[in-house]
Each structure stands twice: as structure tokens, then as C-alpha cells.
Amino acid sequence: MNDTLEILIAMIIYMAIVIGIGLVYAKRANASSENYFLGGRSLGPWVTAMSAEASDMSGWLLMGLPGVAYWCGLADAFWTALGLAVGTYFNWLIVSKRLRRYSVRANNSITLPEFFSNRFREKNKVISSLAALFILIFFAVYAASCFVTCGKLFSTLFGAPYVIMMIVGAVFVLTYTILGGFLAESASDFMQGVVMFVALVVIVIVGTVNAGGLGAVIDNAQSIPGFAEFFGIAAPTVDASGVQAVVDNVPQFGPAQEYRILRICSMLAWGLGYFGMPQVLLRFMAIRKEDELKLSRRVAMIWVVISLGVAVFIGIAGRALFPVEHLTATSAENIFITISTSFLPPILAGFVMAGILAATISSSDSYLLIAASAFAKNIYQGVAHKKASDKQVMIVSRITLLVLAVVAIIIATDENSVIFRIVSFAWAGFGATFGPIMLFSLFWKRTTRAGAIAGMVGGAAMVFIWKLVLSRLGGMFGIYELLPAFIFSAICIVVVSLLSPKPSKEIEEDFEAVKAGTV
């Protein structure tokens, strides 16, 4: 009981600091919708980098990825992490500067839907409305994954009912997102990025030492068929309810399964998602100076590579430490918590647990804020009430925050949800809906408004069709839905753009000015 109390005290201290950040930035954030939604384009390079990656990775980094490695070994987790690292690098390298510059040229756009709409100089706001709608849909799913993380964390630590703990976490996230907006979110995300990084490093060291050292962890992994292979994968022996069999306190595995090139492509395809991730793209738009993005890229890459590698190894080490502790894919996502509470003093474990809370908060606040801004700015003000005041936009955004949070809570009520699977669907949705049109908008002058609409609708539709219908056919259709949907969206953009009238002279002049850096 005393241990639990110490963990709770440490987490309360952390939560109080986060709320304090929200209060500090509340007055500045509420000065205008631009400050609330984009921080007045005032982010420094370190905050830009750390907040982008912290908001992107979420609790998935500390629970989902280690859980995959714990359950079936190295392959899935490694190839996913590699795809994410490569995608992160190219997003910072080729998209960040051009988007920062173009968003200013496109009538100082402060939301992603607004940028797409202004980029094509549309008057009836079809693109921005569609983009806002897709953001609402996919961020509701994404926010749900964060609330699932909160529920699992608190219920595991304190033995309280999952649903109640999930709602408590959701209410906390809502409170400080409403208070401080983008500035509070970005400043706290910087801190949370540091907390996540420290938590990962501490746990991988503690876990490896208690497992008997690096050699012992590797030996255990190699003793399980397919567990330590890049081109093979472990197959836990499970019953009809998905529970792994245990004989004489030893978890049972079947023969290693072959890891085919199609599955490798599926995992690497995660990297494509970055080109369409609103929570990352907004940081590119919000940095105070374009020239500072180079430093941001370096900071982001160091953080990402080390964090992803450590998260995967925590799952591998967890199998050596607690071979029969987690016997379902859902339970496996708690291995980070199990290592923390087993080997650390309670007060320190509480701060490490705050790392999971940090990851969850840093993402869910981004998702809720971006979705609220998309609706308030691009549907409410852009279409329904074009003369709406800044104050009205802010009120509508906060109402939207509440509604979206309720929807996410409803989605997250399933205690058996696997965080990795929820995130993968939302990730595919954003990547295929916005990734291709972002790249074509920035780098192909011939892209037309009709092509942009076709690409967004085609990409989003294909994610649902592939996931819900075609994937059930198996074989080549078992590939991760992001890859075929991304390709289909790109084809739609090219074909429809070439079949429709070329962009106006003004649109082409905007493109050339951005390309030349004369904005």
C-alpha cells in the first residue's frame, strides 16, 4: 500500500507541473486563435523537435512497441522502428522547410486544412472541409488509443477498474489542453519528451542488469524459435481465447514463422505516415525561423533513433525477466510497467510511470487540439459562419474538444484493445489521406484542386476498404493498409490533375516563389 502511495505521489507531482505549464501559457494562448492553435509561430528549434516527436510517439512508444517485441520477438518491432526512423528523417529533410515557407505564403495558414485550401486558392472551402472531417475521424481513433494507455496504466498500478481510470486520464488531458492551447502543449511536450527519453533509458538499463546482463537477454531471445530473427518471427502457442500456453513455468512457442518480404514492406511502410501527420507538420509551420529547422532535425533524429531502439530492447529483455507474466498480446503491452514497479524504488517508479503518462498526454493533447482547430477554423468559421469572431472560434473549438473526447472515451471502453492496432489504423488514415497531397502540393506545380480532393478522398476510402474488406482475403492483401492506400492516393492526384485544367497563374506564381525561397 505504501509503495502504491509513493508512486501516486510522484505522478501527482508530475501532473501538477503539467497543469502549471497550462496555467502559465493560458493568458498568452487565449490572446488570439493564432496563438491558441499555432503559438504565433514562435517555437524554438529544441521545442519544435522534442514536441514534434513526443506528440508523435505517444504511449505507443513505451507500451505498444515493447509489447510487440515481448509477444513475438524482434522482427515486427525492428522493421516498424526502422520505417519510422527513415520516415522521420525524410520528413524533416524535405518537407519541413518548404511547408514552413509555403504556409506563410498561403495567406499565413495556421491549420493544415487551411493550408491545403489556401494553397489552391479555393473559394468554397471544399478541401478544408474534407480535411477537417478526416482529421476529426482519425484523431478520434488516435485519442482513443491514448486513453486506452491511461486506463491500462492506472488500472495496472492502482488495481482500480479500467474504465474509471481511463476516464480520469481523459479528464486530465482535457483540462490542460483547454487551458493552454498549442503553446502549453508544445512547452509541456518538450518536458515530456525529456521524461520519456529518461524513462526508456533507465528501464532498459535496470531491466538488462536484472536479467543477468546483455548476454543473458540475447541468449534467452535466441532460445525461442524466431524470436531474435530479422527474417523470422516467433509464434506463441495460444488457446481459443488468445492466452499463451505455459508448461512447467515455461511459455510455449510453435515453430518460427517465415518473415516474408511483403511483411517487411508492411512494417517499413509506417515511415510513409509521417508525411501526413498533422501533429508533426504543425510544428514545421510553427517554428519561428526556417533556418532553425536543421538543428531541429538533428535533435529529432537522435531522440527518435535512441528511443525506438531502446523501446524494442525493453520488450526483448522483458521476455527474459518475466517469461510468463503476460500471456496475451494485450497484457504484453504492460511489460514496461512490470519492469518499472518490480525493480525500482516506488518513488522513482512513479516518475518513470510519469514517462508513460507523458507520452500519452503529449499525443492526446495534440490530437484533440488539432481536431478542434480543424473544425472551428475550417468548418465553423470557414463554411458555416464566415463572419464568426475570434472569440466565437475559440468557444467552438473548446466545445469540439469536449465532444471529441467523449467519442474517444466511448471507443476506448474496450479493455482488451491493443494499442498497437488502434494506432496503426489511425496512422494509416492520416498517412494515406494527407501524405501524398502534402508531397504533391509542395513539390509538383501541376497539382490541381480537383487532384487534391481526389487524392484525399481516395486515400481515406482505400484505408477503410483495404482494412475492413480486402485484408480478409489474406495473401498479398494482408499488407499494411497504409502502403496500398498511399499509392492509390498518389495515382488519384496525378491522374485527376492531368485530366483537369492546369492551375491558375497566381497559384503557379505562389509555387515558384516558395521554390525560390523569395516568400
Secondary structure as GFF3:
##gff-version 3
##sequence-region A 1 519
A	DSSP	alpha_helix	2	29	.	.	.	ID=ss1
A	DSSP	alpha_helix	33	38	.	.	.	ID=ss2
A	DSSP	three_ten_helix	39	41	.	.	.	ID=ss3
A	DSSP	alpha_helix	45	59	.	.	.	ID=ss4
A	DSSP	pi_helix	60	64	.	.	.	ID=ss5
A	DSSP	alpha_helix	65	72	.	.	.	ID=ss6
A	DSSP	alpha_helix	74	90	.	.	.	ID=ss7
A	DSSP	pi_helix	91	95	.	.	.	ID=ss8
A	DSSP	alpha_helix	96	105	.	.	.	ID=ss9
A	DSSP	alpha_helix	112	119	.	.	.	ID=ss10
A	DSSP	alpha_helix	126	158	.	.	.	ID=ss11
A	DSSP	alpha_helix	162	210	.	.	.	ID=ss12
A	DSSP	alpha_helix	214	223	.	.	.	ID=ss13
A	DSSP	beta_strand	232	236	.	.	.	ID=ss14
A	DSSP	beta_strand	246	247	.	.	.	ID=ss15
A	DSSP	beta_strand	250	251	.	.	.	ID=ss16
A	DSSP	beta_strand	253	258	.	.	.	ID=ss17
A	DSSP	alpha_helix	261	268	.	.	.	ID=ss18
A	DSSP	three_ten_helix	269	276	.	.	.	ID=ss19
A	DSSP	alpha_helix	278	286	.	.	.	ID=ss20
A	DSSP	three_ten_helix	290	292	.	.	.	ID=ss21
A	DSSP	alpha_helix	293	321	.	.	.	ID=ss22
A	DSSP	alpha_helix	329	332	.	.	.	ID=ss23
A	DSSP	alpha_helix	335	343	.	.	.	ID=ss24
A	DSSP	alpha_helix	346	373	.	.	.	ID=ss25
A	DSSP	pi_helix	374	384	.	.	.	ID=ss26
A	DSSP	alpha_helix	390	411	.	.	.	ID=ss27
A	DSSP	alpha_helix	419	443	.	.	.	ID=ss28
A	DSSP	alpha_helix	449	468	.	.	.	ID=ss29
A	DSSP	three_ten_helix	470	473	.	.	.	ID=ss30
A	DSSP	three_ten_helix	475	478	.	.	.	ID=ss31
A	DSSP	alpha_helix	482	499	.	.	.	ID=ss32
A	DSSP	alpha_helix	505	516	.	.	.	ID=ss33
###
